[in-house]
């Protein structure tokens, strides 16, 4: 597995998004999830991405169980700012709560330090500079190695970076969702911040294994305009073209989609999620796929960026117009 940098961290070029082990994509089995995570380690994956909100802490505890015997090359990223209570889901990134959230995650993860600690969503009631200031105190206290932010605007990225170096910006980016290329990607790169795309396989669509009958199995797809009606029909036509091109290269559609992201620059570290060990192995192998300039140019013609249909669903519970993990 090739290695890439997230600030001062060296990680595998492809990580593992762990949300699906706790929520979003149907029923789960902890033993199977732990086996899948350990398969990921065996496939060369060293970056594991979770959050305090995933399953109300279940995801972090599960990851702790799976990583107990892992070596020091394994890196854990977790996030705070989305809170789940009996009253529902909300945002809380108040500076006075940051250390409390971090300590709770450390306990659930059974770790002394968090490798990469993200602000999951910007709290509209708190200037991001104040939240990042509190995160910087965690670095000075030795509780956190690197700081990241998720689903922030270019302006917020700049405000955060003015307070403390930001190692990574996490956001949805895939062949299905190209909008960040116009704002988030250049804003982060100008500041030397690495890019961590979540849902790099378009919530599974880019694996070419979904159809109109299987979409409804997930809340994250069922409520997303890209997976409904004429939009879904148009997008499935795009996926057919993607699959056919991948077949000519001797790889899967999902591997092609991941290889395309990796080819966008050495600062890109996608974190596809899957609960299936076989799919995780397949995704990890995408890091070895090298697309030529001709391949990339032909792919842009065959699977046109402007031909994808539908906007991302805005999940009010996440407090942002940009939905996601």
C-alpha positions in Angstrom: 0.0 0.0 0.0 1.4 3.4 -1.0 1.7 5.9 1.8 0.5 9.5 2.0 0.7 12.4 4.4 -2.0 14.0 6.6 0.0 16.8 8.2 2.6 15.0 10.3 0.9 11.6 10.0 1.9 9.0 7.5 -1.1 6.9 6.5 -2.2 4.4 3.8 -3.3 6.1 0.6 -6.8 4.5 1.1 -8.3 4.5 4.6 -11.5 2.9 6.0 -14.6 4.9 6.9 -16.2 3.1 9.8 -19.6 4.7 10.1 -21.4 1.8 8.4 -20.4 -0.5 11.2 -22.8 1.3 13.4 -25.4 3.2 11.4 -26.7 4.3 8.0 -26.7 1.2 6.0 -28.8 -1.4 7.6 -28.4 -4.0 10.4 -24.9 -4.8 11.7 -23.0 -7.6 13.4 -20.1 -6.6 15.7 -18.1 -9.8 15.2 -18.4 -9.5 11.4 -17.4 -5.8 11.7 -14.3 -6.6 13.8 -13.3 -9.2 11.3 -13.7 -6.7 8.5 -11.6 -4.1 10.3 -8.8 -6.7 10.8 -9.0 -7.6 7.2 -8.5 -4.0 6.4 -5.3 -4.0 8.4 -4.1 -7.1 6.6 -4.8 -5.3 3.3 -2.4 -2.5 4.2 -5.0 0.0 5.5 -3.6 2.0 8.4 -6.2 4.9 8.6 -9.5 4.3 10.4 -12.1 7.0 10.5 -14.8 7.2 13.1 -16.8 9.8 15.2 -18.3 10.2 18.6 -21.7 10.4 17.0 -21.6 7.1 15.0 -24.0 4.9 16.9 -23.8 7.1 19.9 -20.3 6.0 20.8 -20.7 2.4 19.6 -18.4 2.9 16.6 -15.5 4.1 18.7 -15.9 1.2 21.2 -16.1 -1.3 18.3 -12.9 0.1 16.8 -11.1 -0.2 20.1 -12.0 -3.9 20.2 -10.8 -4.4 16.7 -7.5 -2.5 17.0 -6.3 -3.9 20.4 -3.6 -6.0 18.9 -2.8 -3.6 16.0 0.8 -2.2 15.6 1.9 1.4 15.9 1.4 2.1 12.2 -2.4 2.2 12.7 -3.8 5.7 12.9 -7.2 6.6 14.3 -9.2 9.6 13.3 -12.3 10.6 15.2 -14.6 13.6 15.2 -16.7 15.7 17.6 -19.4 18.3 17.2 -22.4 16.2 16.2 -24.2 15.1 19.4 -26.9 12.5 19.7 -29.3 12.6 22.7 -32.8 11.4 23.5 -34.0 14.7 22.1 -32.4 14.1 18.7 -29.3 15.1 16.8 -27.7 18.5 17.1 -24.4 20.4 17.0 -22.2 21.4 19.9 -18.7 22.7 19.3 -18.5 25.1 22.3 -14.8 25.5 23.3 -15.6 24.6 26.9 -16.9 21.2 25.7 -14.1 20.2 23.5 -11.8 18.6 26.1 -14.8 16.7 27.6 -15.6 15.3 24.1 -12.0 14.4 23.5 -11.6 12.6 26.8 -14.8 10.6 26.2 -13.6 9.5 22.8 -10.2 8.6 24.2 -11.9 6.4 26.8 -14.1 4.7 24.3 -11.2 4.2 21.9 -9.0 2.9 24.7 -6.1 5.2 23.5 -3.9 7.7 25.1 -3.8 10.0 22.1 -6.0 10.6 19.0 -4.0 10.7 15.8 -6.3 13.0 13.9 -9.2 14.9 15.7 -11.8 16.5 13.5 -14.4 19.1 14.1 -17.3 17.1 12.5 -19.5 20.1 11.7 -19.1 23.8 12.3 -21.4 24.9 15.0 -23.2 28.0 13.6 -23.4 29.4 17.1 -19.6 29.3 17.7 -16.9 31.0 15.6 -14.7 28.2 14.2 -11.6 30.0 15.4 -12.8 29.6 19.0 -13.4 25.8 18.5 -10.1 25.3 16.8 -8.4 27.3 19.6 -9.7 24.7 22.1 -8.6 21.9 19.8 -5.1 23.4 19.7 -5.0 23.1 23.5 -5.5 19.4 23.1 -2.5 19.2 20.9 -0.4 21.1 23.5 -1.7 18.7 26.2 -0.6 15.7 24.2 -4.1 14.3 23.8 -4.3 14.9 20.0 -1.5 14.7 17.3 -3.2 16.5 14.4 -6.3 18.6 13.8 -8.8 18.4 11.0 -12.1 19.9 10.1 -15.0 18.4 8.2 -17.6 20.0 5.8 -16.3 23.5 6.2 -16.5 26.4 3.7 -13.3 27.9 2.2 -13.7 30.9 4.5 -14.0 28.6 7.6 -11.0 26.6 6.4 -8.9 29.8 6.3 -10.2 30.9 9.7 -9.3 27.6 11.2 -5.8 27.5 9.7 -5.1 31.0 11.0 -5.4 29.6 14.6 -3.6 26.3 14.2 -2.1 24.1 11.4 -4.9 22.0 9.9 -3.7 18.6 8.7 -6.8 17.5 6.8 -10.2 18.7 5.5 -12.8 16.0 5.1 -15.7 16.4 2.7 -17.8 14.4 0.2 -15.9 14.0 -3.1 -16.2 11.4 -5.8 -16.9 11.0 -9.5 -20.6 11.3 -8.5 -20.0 14.6 -6.6 -17.6 17.0 -8.2 -18.7 20.3 -6.7 -15.8 20.6 -4.2 -13.3 20.9 -7.1 -14.5 24.5 -7.6 -14.0 25.7 -4.0 -13.0 23.3 -1.2 -10.1 21.6 -3.0 -8.3 24.8 -4.2 -8.9 26.5 -0.8 -7.4 23.6 1.1 -4.5 23.2 -1.3 -3.6 26.9 -1.1 -3.0 26.3 2.7 -1.2 23.0 2.3 -4.0 21.0 3.8 -4.6 17.4 2.8 -7.9 16.2 1.3 -9.9 13.3 2.8 -12.9 12.4 0.7 -15.7 10.5 2.4 -18.3 8.6 0.3 -15.6 8.3 -2.5 -17.7 5.5 -4.0 -20.8 7.7 -4.2 -22.6 5.9 -1.3 -22.0 2.6 -3.1 -23.3 3.7 -6.5 -19.9 3.8 -8.1 -19.3 0.1 -7.3 -21.8 -0.7 -10.0 -23.5 -3.2 -7.7 -26.6 -1.1 -6.8 -29.9 -0.8 -8.8 -33.2 0.8 -8.2 -34.4 -2.1 -6.0 -31.4 -2.0 -3.6 -31.2 1.7 -3.1 -34.0 1.7 -0.5 -32.0 -0.5 1.8 -30.2 2.6 3.2 -31.5 5.8 4.8 -28.5 7.6 3.4 -29.5 6.7 -0.2 -33.3 6.6 0.1 -33.4 10.2 1.2 -30.8 11.5 -1.3 -32.1 13.1 -4.5 -29.3 11.4 -6.5 -30.9 8.0 -5.8 -34.5 8.8 -6.8 -36.6 8.9 -10.0 -35.0 10.2 -13.2 -31.9 11.2 -11.4 -31.2 7.6 -10.4 -31.9 6.4 -14.0 -29.4 9.0 -15.4 -26.8 8.1 -12.8 -27.1 4.4 -13.4 -26.4 5.1 -17.1 -23.2 6.9 -16.0 -22.3 3.9 -13.8 -22.7 1.5 -16.8 -20.2 3.6 -18.7 -17.9 3.6 -15.7 -18.1 -0.2 -15.4 -17.5 -0.8 -19.1 -14.4 1.4 -19.0 -13.1 -0.3 -15.8 -13.6 -3.7 -17.5 -11.3 -2.6 -20.4 -8.7 -1.9 -17.7 -9.2 -5.2 -16.0 -10.4 -3.6 -12.7 -13.8 -3.1 -11.0 -15.8 0.1 -11.3 -15.2 0.8 -7.6 -11.4 0.5 -8.1 -11.6 2.8 -11.0 -13.5 5.4 -9.0 -10.9 5.3 -6.2 -8.0 5.3 -8.6 -9.5 8.4 -10.2 -9.6 10.2 -6.9 -6.0 9.1 -6.0 -4.9 10.5 -9.4 -6.2 13.9 -8.5 -3.1 14.5 -6.4 -0.8 13.1 -3.8 -2.6 15.0 -1.1 -5.8 12.9 -1.5 -6.6 10.1 1.0 -10.1 8.6 0.3 -11.9 6.7 3.1 -14.4 4.3 1.5 -16.6 2.5 3.9 -17.7 -1.1 3.7 -18.9 -3.8 6.1 -17.8 -6.6 3.7 -14.3 -7.9 4.0 -14.1 -8.8 0.3 -15.0 -5.3 -0.7 -12.5 -3.8 1.7 -9.7 -5.9 0.1 -10.9 -4.8 -3.3 -10.9 -1.1 -2.3 -7.4 -1.4 -0.8 -6.1 -2.9 -4.1 -7.2 0.3 -5.9 -4.1 2.0 -4.4 -2.0 0.0 -6.8 -3.9 1.1 -9.9 -2.1 3.6 -12.0 -4.2 5.6 -14.5 -2.3 7.2 -17.4 -3.0 10.7 -18.6 -4.8 9.1 -21.6 -6.9 7.0 -19.3 -8.0 10.0 -17.3 -8.8 12.1 -20.3 -10.8 9.3 -21.9 -12.6 8.7 -18.6 -13.7 12.4 -18.4 -15.2 12.0 -21.9 -17.0 8.8 -21.2 -18.2 9.5 -17.7 -18.9 13.3 -18.0 -18.9 15.4 -14.8 -21.9 17.4 -15.9 -24.0 14.3 -16.7 -24.5 13.3 -13.0 -28.0 14.2 -11.8 -29.3 15.4 -8.5 -28.0 17.5 -5.6 -27.0 16.1 -2.2 -29.7 15.7 0.4 -29.5 18.4 3.1 -29.7 16.7 6.4 -31.0 19.3 8.8 -30.0 17.2 11.7 -26.3 17.7 10.7 -26.8 21.5 10.7 -25.3 21.9 7.3 -26.3 22.2 3.6 -23.6 19.6 2.9 -24.7 16.2 4.0 -22.6 13.2 4.7 -20.7 11.1 7.2 
